[in-house]
Amino acid sequence: MRRLAAALALTLFTAGPAAAADRCTSIADGLRDCPPLPAVSVGPNLHVEVKARKRVLEFAGTDEDEFPCPENKCRCEEHVEHFDFKGPVPGFRAVNEAEFRAANATRCSIENATVMRTAERFAVTKRTVSTAVYQSEYCRGCGGSCHGQMRLSAYDAKTGTVLTLADAVEPSRIEALTARLVDAFVDANAGTRDRVTLRKMIMEDLDRRKLAKDGLYVEGANVFINLDTFALSCADGSFHPVAIPRDFLKPAFRARLN
């Protein structure tokens, strides 16, 4: 039982070169410039495989298309990955089914030039399974505008049930939590930017979502959400993981943490 508990508490990340690993030991580092996960990660009683579908599809276009394709043959490249967990964790089956459904639904269309779903990181604890997956659909003629989104998902390790912000934080406190997280983000990133403008941009992005339904990422004793905003710049991306202060977490949810 002790060996099993140790296995379930394990959080695996890619090994990679020492310098890269130092920057990529936690999702809090943002995963920028981190090496990709290996095809298979193995730990005591834990085997995690990244399965991939790579192909190029061709669609028939027309001369009337907004962005005509050469000889009316529109190509779209798919690179779609999903996690497959194996080990003595009851929730793995439901997590694998959710991963497979999401990957199967990520497909090329005539409107797109590339479609990506890449498995970036995962964490397994005694009570949770978490994944970080990058998704991007780049349309034909998009011209280099901001694209892509990192999706965080946490599941109950026993049942495979999806956990959201509303499971971790009382809905009545989400507004206060949002204000706290935005304040911390602005303090850390404002620099020479106008603080009022930066705050306004972030809040506009957050107001478009129902934060209570946002996904989580549980890493040891920390619970992260993604601010998911391009407020800094397209080059900085939209993945800005922030840890939920412990005092905002429901007592029952705190009991899930290592």
N, C-alpha and C positions, 0 to 999 in steps of 0.2 A: 504493500500500500504506500509506503514512503517513496518507493521508486516511482510509482504511478503519479503521486502528488507532485514530485519533482518534475516529472515529464510534462504534466499539465501546466505547471507554472512557468515552463520554458517559453521565452520569447526569442524567436530566431530571426536573424537578419543576415544578409549576405556577408561573407567573409571579406573577399576582395583585398586589394593592397592595404597596408596598414594605414596610410594617410587617408585613403577614402573611407576606410572603416571607422576611423576616428570621427569623421563628419557624419556618419550614417548609422550610428548606433541607436538613434531614437528618431521617431517620426517628428519630434519637435525640431529637428534640424532642417525640416522642409523637403528633404530628399533631392534637392538640387545637386546635380553632378554626381549623384550616387550611382555606383555600378548596378546593373540589373541583377535581379535575383537569379541564382543558378536554376537550371531546369528542375533539379531535385534538391530539397533541403531535408536533412535527416537528423533527428535527435532521439534520445531514449524514448521508445514507444511512440515516435512521431515521424511520419513520412509525408512531406508536402511536395506535390508535383505541380509545376506550371505547365499546363497544356496549351498548345497554340494552334491556331488555324491561320495559315498565310496563303493568300491567293490573289490573283488579279482577275477581275470580272470586266466584261465588255458589254456595253449597252448601245442600242441603236439610237443615234441622235437625229436631228433634222436641221436643215438650214435656218429654220425659224427659231431655234433655241437661242436664249439670251447669250449663252457662251457656247458657240458651235464647236464641235470636236473635229479634228482632222478626219476627212473622209466619213464624217458622221459616225465615227466609232469612238464612243466615250469609255475611257478606261477608269477603273476604280480599284485601288489596292486595299486589301483587308489584312490587318494584322491584329488578330483577336486572341487574347489569352484568358484563361480562367484557372483558379486554384482548385486542386483536388486534394483533400485532407484524408489521411488514413491514420488510424490509431484508436485507442480505447476511450474515445470521447463520444457519448451518445449523440450530441448535436452535429457531428461531422456530416452525417448523411443529409440533413436538411440544409446545411451550409453548402455542400456540394451541389445539391439540386438548385439552390438559388443562384450559385455561380454559373452553372451550366445554362440555366434559363437566360440569364443576363448576357452571356456570351453568344448564345444562339440568336438572341434578338438584335445583336449588333452586326448589321450587315450593310454592304454597299448598296447604293441606289444610283440612278442616273444623275442625280443632283450632286453627288459627292466625287471628289478626286481621291481621297483617302479616308479610311475608317480605322480607328485604332481603339483597342482596349488592352491595356498592359497591366499585368499583375505586378504592383510595385513593392508592397510589404505586407506582412501578416504578423499577428501576435496571438499566442494561445496561452491562456491562464487557466486556473482551476475552474473558473466560472464563466469565462467568455472566450469567444473566437472573434478576432477582428481582421479586417482586410482593408487595404488601401489600393484602389484601382484607378488608373488614369484612363479617361475616355475622351475621344476627340473625333468629330466628324468635320472634315475640311471640304467645303463645297467647291465646285468648279468656279473659278473666277472670284474667289473670296478676296484675293489681293493682300493677304498677309495680316488681316485684322486679328484681334484677340480670339484665341480658340482654346478649347480643352478644359477639362475639369477633373479634379481628383475627388473620387467618391469614397467616403469612409463608411464602413459598415461594421457593426458589432452584433454578435449573436449570442444568445444564451447557450453555454456549452452543453447543457443537459437536454434542452428541447430544440435548439436551433432557431428559436424565436428571434426575430429581428428586434434590436434594442434601439430606441431613438432618444433624442434629448428629453422628451416628455417622460421617459422611464427613469432618467437620471436626475432630473430637476423638476420641482413642482412647477406646473404651467404658470402659476401666479408670480413666480420669481424669474421667469425667462426674460422679461423686459429689463429687470435690474441686472441680470447676468450679462445681457447684451451690452448694456451701458458700460459695465466693468471691463468687458473684453475689448470693446472698441477704444476705451480710454487707454488701456495698456498698449494696444496696437499703435495708436496715434503717437503715444509717448515714445515708443520704440522706433517709429519709422518716419516721423514728420520731418526731421532734419531741416532743410531749407524750404520745404513745402509749406504752403499755407495750411495750418492745422484745421481751420474751419472748413475749408474746401475738402480736405482729405476726409474729415469726419463725415461730411455731407455725402460724399461719394460712397463711402462704406455703408452708411445707413440706408442709402437708396438701394444698394444691392441686397442688404439684409431684409429690407421691407418687401422685396419681391418674393420672398420665400416664407413658408410657414416653418419657423425655426424649430418648433416643437416636434416636427417630423424629420428633422435633420439626423443623419447618421452619426455614429460615434466611432471612436477608436480607443480601445482600452489597452494600455501598455503598463503592466505592473500596477502601481498605485495611482497612475495618472489616466485621466479621461480627456480625450481631445475631440474638438469639433473643428471644422474647416470654415474660416471666414468666407472663403470662396469669392474673392473680389479681385478685379483687375485695377483697383484704385491706385496702386503704386505705378504700374505700367504693364504693357503687354509682355515686355521682356522679363519682368519679375514674376509673371504668371499669376494664377488665381489661387494657388494652394498656399494658405497661410494657417497652419495648424496652431490652435491655441488651447491650452489646458484649462479645464473648468476648475475654478478654485474649489477646494474641498468643502468649504462651508456652504456652497450652493448645492451640493449633492444630497439626495435623499439618504437618510440613515440606512435604509434597506439596500440602496445601491452601493453605498460605501462598503457594506459588508461583502460585496462581490470582489473588492480590490485586494491585491496582495499587500 
